[in-house]
Amino acid sequence: MKLGMVGLGRMGGNIVRRLTRKGHTCVVFDQSPAAIQAIVAEGAAGGADLADLVKRLERPRVVWVMLPAGETTEQAVAQLGELLEKGDTVIDGGNTFYKDDIRRAQTLKAKGIHYVDCGTSGGVWGLERGYCMMIGGDKSVVAGLDPLFDALAPGPGTIPQTPGREGRDPRVERGYLHCGPAGAGHFVKMIHNGIEYGLMQAFAEGFNILRGADSEKLPQEQRYDFDLPDIAEVWRRGSVVGSWLLDLTAIALAQDPELKNYSGFVEDSGEGRWTIMAAIEEAVPAHVLSAALYARFRSRDQEGFSDKVLSAMRHQFGGHVEPKSRD
C-alpha cells in the first residue's frame, strides 16, 4: 500500500522505516527538512507540505498523522480535511483524547472522509520489535488497512497461544486489535497507559525500598546492601513480575546503578489524567492509577506546599520539629 506520513519524530520515522522494509511505499512530511531528508535517503518520498504530500498519493488516499496530541494534531487533521476527498482516510496514531476522535470522525464523515484512531505502543523500540496497535473506526475501513497494520505489528513471535482462544480474532495474536468505533482505539490505549503509570510506580517504589535497606535508621542486623542491577536481572528470569518494563529497568540500572543522570522529574503525557477522568465519569475506583499520577505531580515539586502544610500540622499537634536537611 501507499501511505502518507505526517510527523517523523521518535515513532513516526520508525513507522515509515518498518513499512518501507515490508514493501510499502511512503510519502512523508515534517516541519524539519532534515527529518524528511533522512527518511528519503532510506527509500521514502518527501512532500514539500501537506498539499504536496496529498498530491503524491493515489486515491483512495491514506494519511497517517503521528504528531503530539493537542493543537498540533488538531490543525493537521483539519488541514487534511480540506485537502482530502471522499473515500480517503486519516489515521491518527498519536495519543489523542478519545472524545476528540469522536468529534473529528463526525466532522470528516460529513465530507465522506474516513477517520481511524490508532493507539500505538512500542516507542523507540518499535522499528525492530513492532508496534502493538489498538484501533478505532469503521470496521470495513479498518479491514481495508489491514496490510499496513499487519506490517507494523510484532507478529506472534515466540509467545505461546493462550489456551481457550481458539476461533477468536487472529489479528490480536499478531499484536493489533480493532477495538470498536471512532475513539475506541485511543480509549483502550488511554487505559493501557494509565496501567503503565501504576506498574512503573510499583517498580519505582519497590526499588527505592530495596535501596533504603541499608539505612542508618535501621538496626545493624537488619541492614542489607543490595545490588539493584542484579536484583532487576534475576527478576527477569522466571519471576512473576517479569515484564518489558522490568527489562528496561534492568538496562537502566546496569548502565547507571545510581541513576545519576536522572533528576527524578517525571512528566505525564496526558493519558494518565484522561484515565482518571474516565474512571470518575464511570464512578469506577482507580486507587493505584490515581496515586501513580499524583506521584508524578509530586516528583516535580521538591519542596511542595503540601509538605509544608503537613510539617506545620505535625509541629502543631505533636511538637515535631523539621530536620535541618531533607537528606
C-alpha positions in Angstrom: 0.0 0.0 0.0 0.9 3.6 -0.3 0.8 5.8 2.8 1.3 9.4 3.6 3.0 10.0 7.0 2.8 13.4 8.7 5.3 13.7 11.6 8.7 12.0 11.6 9.6 12.1 15.3 10.7 9.2 17.6 7.9 7.0 16.4 6.7 8.4 13.0 10.1 8.0 11.4 10.4 4.4 12.5 6.9 3.5 11.4 7.9 4.6 7.9 11.1 2.6 8.1 9.3 -0.5 9.1 6.6 -0.1 6.4 9.2 0.5 3.8 11.2 -2.6 4.8 7.9 -4.6 4.4 7.4 -3.4 0.8 5.0 -0.5 1.3 5.5 3.0 -0.2 5.5 6.1 1.9 5.4 9.8 1.2 6.4 11.9 4.2 6.2 15.4 5.6 7.7 17.0 8.7 8.4 20.6 9.8 12.0 19.6 9.9 13.6 19.4 6.4 16.5 17.3 7.9 14.0 14.7 9.2 12.5 14.4 5.7 15.9 14.1 4.1 16.9 11.3 6.5 13.8 9.2 5.6 14.0 10.0 1.9 17.6 8.6 1.9 16.1 5.4 3.2 13.6 4.9 0.4 10.6 7.2 1.1 9.4 10.1 -1.0 9.3 13.6 0.6 6.5 16.2 0.4 7.1 19.9 0.5 4.0 20.4 2.6 0.7 18.7 3.3 -0.8 19.7 0.0 2.2 18.3 -1.9 2.0 15.1 0.2 -1.7 14.6 -0.7 -0.9 15.2 -4.4 1.7 12.5 -4.4 -0.8 9.9 -3.2 -3.2 7.9 -5.4 -6.9 7.7 -4.5 -8.2 6.4 -2.2 -5.5 8.1 -0.1 -4.4 7.1 3.4 -2.6 9.7 5.5 -1.2 8.8 9.0 -0.7 11.7 11.4 1.9 11.0 14.1 2.2 14.2 16.0 1.9 15.3 19.6 -1.7 15.2 20.9 -3.5 18.6 21.1 -3.4 21.6 18.9 -0.7 20.3 16.6 -2.7 17.2 15.6 -5.9 19.2 15.6 -4.5 21.6 13.0 -3.0 18.8 10.8 -6.3 16.8 10.8 -8.3 20.0 10.0 -6.0 20.9 7.1 -6.1 17.3 5.7 -9.9 17.5 5.9 -9.7 20.4 3.4 -7.2 18.6 1.1 -8.5 15.1 1.0 -11.6 13.8 -0.8 -14.4 11.4 -0.4 -13.2 7.9 0.2 -9.8 9.0 1.6 -8.7 8.1 5.2 -7.0 9.9 8.0 -5.3 7.8 10.7 -4.3 9.4 13.9 -1.6 7.3 15.5 -0.7 9.6 18.4 -2.1 9.8 21.9 -5.2 11.8 21.2 -8.0 12.1 23.7 -10.8 9.7 22.6 -13.5 12.4 22.7 -11.6 14.4 20.2 -11.5 11.4 17.9 -15.3 11.1 18.1 -15.7 14.8 17.1 -13.2 14.6 14.3 -14.7 11.4 12.9 -18.1 13.1 12.7 -16.7 16.2 11.1 -14.8 14.2 8.4 -17.7 11.8 7.9 -19.8 14.7 6.7 -17.2 15.1 3.9 -17.1 11.4 3.1 -13.6 11.1 4.6 -12.9 8.2 6.9 -11.2 8.7 10.3 -9.3 5.9 12.2 -7.7 6.3 15.6 -4.8 4.0 16.3 -3.3 3.8 19.8 0.3 2.8 19.1 2.6 1.3 21.7 6.2 0.3 21.1 8.1 3.6 21.5 11.6 3.9 20.1 11.9 0.1 20.0 9.1 -0.4 17.6 11.2 -0.5 14.5 12.7 -3.9 15.4 10.1 -5.2 17.9 7.0 -4.0 16.1 4.1 -2.0 17.4 1.1 -3.1 19.5 -1.9 -1.2 18.0 -5.4 -0.6 19.4 -7.6 0.7 16.5 -10.9 2.5 16.4 -13.1 3.3 13.4 -15.5 1.8 10.9 -15.0 -2.0 10.7 -14.8 -2.1 6.8 -12.3 0.8 6.7 -10.0 -0.8 9.3 -10.2 -4.1 7.4 -9.0 -2.3 4.2 -6.0 -1.0 6.1 -5.0 -4.5 7.4 -1.8 -4.7 5.2 -0.4 -1.7 7.0 -1.3 -2.8 10.5 0.0 -6.3 9.8 3.3 -5.0 8.6 3.7 -2.8 11.7 2.6 -5.4 14.2 5.1 -7.6 16.1 3.6 -10.8 14.8 3.1 -13.9 17.1 6.8 -14.3 17.7 7.6 -17.0 20.3 4.7 -16.2 22.6 2.6 -19.4 23.0 -1.1 -19.2 22.2 -3.4 -18.5 25.1 -5.5 -21.6 26.0 -9.1 -21.1 25.1 -8.6 -18.6 22.3 -9.5 -20.9 19.5 -11.8 -19.3 17.0 -11.2 -15.7 18.2 -9.8 -12.8 16.1 -6.3 -14.0 15.0 -5.1 -10.4 14.5 -4.9 -10.0 18.2 -2.2 -12.7 18.4 -0.2 -10.7 15.9 -0.4 -7.6 18.0 -3.3 -5.4 16.8 -7.0 -5.2 17.5 -10.0 -3.4 16.1 -11.5 -2.2 19.4 -14.7 -0.6 18.1 -16.0 2.7 16.5 -14.3 6.1 16.5 -12.4 6.8 19.7 -12.4 3.1 20.9 -8.7 2.6 19.9 -7.5 5.6 21.8 -9.7 4.8 24.8 -8.1 1.4 25.1 -4.6 2.9 24.6 -5.5 5.5 27.3 -6.3 2.8 29.8 -3.1 0.9 28.7 -1.0 4.0 29.6 -2.9 4.5 32.9 -2.0 1.0 33.8 1.6 1.6 32.7 1.7 4.5 35.2 0.7 2.2 38.0 3.2 -0.6 37.0 6.1 1.9 36.7 5.3 3.4 40.1 5.2 0.0 41.7 8.7 -0.8 40.3 10.0 2.6 41.3 8.8 2.3 44.9 10.0 -1.3 45.2 13.5 -0.5 44.1 13.5 2.6 46.4 12.7 0.4 49.3 15.5 -2.0 48.3 17.9 0.9 48.0 17.0 2.1 51.5 17.5 -1.3 53.2 21.0 -0.2 54.4 19.6 3.0 56.1 21.3 4.1 59.3 17.8 4.3 60.7 17.7 0.5 60.8 19.3 -1.8 63.4 22.7 -3.1 62.1 21.4 -6.7 61.9 18.5 -5.5 59.7 20.6 -3.6 57.1 21.2 -5.0 53.6 23.4 -3.6 50.9 21.6 -4.8 47.8 22.9 -4.8 44.3 19.9 -3.3 42.4 21.1 -4.2 38.9 21.5 -7.8 39.9 18.1 -7.9 41.5 16.5 -6.5 38.4 18.3 -9.0 36.3 17.3 -12.1 38.4 13.7 -10.9 38.5 13.7 -11.0 34.7 14.5 -14.7 34.8 11.2 -16.5 35.5 9.8 -14.1 38.1 6.1 -13.4 38.2 6.9 -9.7 37.9 8.9 -10.2 34.8 7.9 -7.7 32.0 9.3 -5.4 29.3 9.2 -2.6 31.9 11.4 -4.6 34.1 13.7 -5.4 31.2 14.1 -1.6 30.6 14.7 -1.0 34.3 17.4 -3.6 34.3 19.1 -1.9 31.3 19.0 1.5 33.0 20.4 0.1 36.3 23.1 -1.9 34.5 24.2 1.3 32.8 24.0 3.6 35.8 23.2 1.8 39.2 22.7 5.1 41.0 20.7 6.7 38.1 22.9 9.8 38.5 21.9 11.0 35.0 18.2 11.4 36.0 16.7 14.3 38.1 13.6 12.4 39.1 11.3 15.0 37.5 8.7 12.8 35.9 6.3 14.2 33.2 2.9 12.8 32.3 1.8 13.0 28.7 -1.9 13.2 29.3 -3.2 9.6 29.2 -2.9 9.1 32.9 -5.1 12.1 33.6 -7.6 11.1 31.0 -7.8 7.6 32.5 -8.7 9.1 35.9 -11.2 11.3 34.3 -12.8 8.3 32.7 -12.9 6.5 36.0 -14.6 9.4 37.6 -17.2 9.6 34.8 -17.9 5.9 35.2 -17.8 6.0 39.0 -15.2 3.3 38.9 -12.5 3.2 41.7 -8.9 3.6 40.5 -6.8 3.9 43.6 -3.4 2.7 42.3 -3.7 4.6 39.0 -4.7 7.8 40.7 -1.8 7.5 43.2 0.7 6.9 40.4 -0.5 10.0 38.6 -0.2 12.1 41.7 3.3 10.7 42.4 4.4 12.2 39.0 3.0 15.5 40.0 4.9 15.2 43.3 8.1 14.5 41.5 8.2 18.0 40.1 7.9 19.8 43.4 10.9 19.1 45.7 9.5 21.3 48.4 5.8 21.4 47.7 3.3 23.4 49.7 1.6 20.2 50.8 4.8 19.2 52.5 4.8 22.5 54.4 1.2 22.0 55.5 2.0 18.5 56.7 5.0 19.7 58.6 3.1 22.6 60.2 0.3 20.2 61.4 2.9 17.8 62.8 4.5 20.6 64.7 1.2 22.0 66.0 -0.2 18.7 67.3 3.0 16.9 68.4 5.7 19.5 68.6 7.6 17.7 65.8 10.5 19.8 64.5 11.6 19.7 60.9 15.1 18.2 60.3 17.7 20.8 59.2 18.2 18.9 55.9 16.0 16.9 53.6 18.6 14.3 53.2 
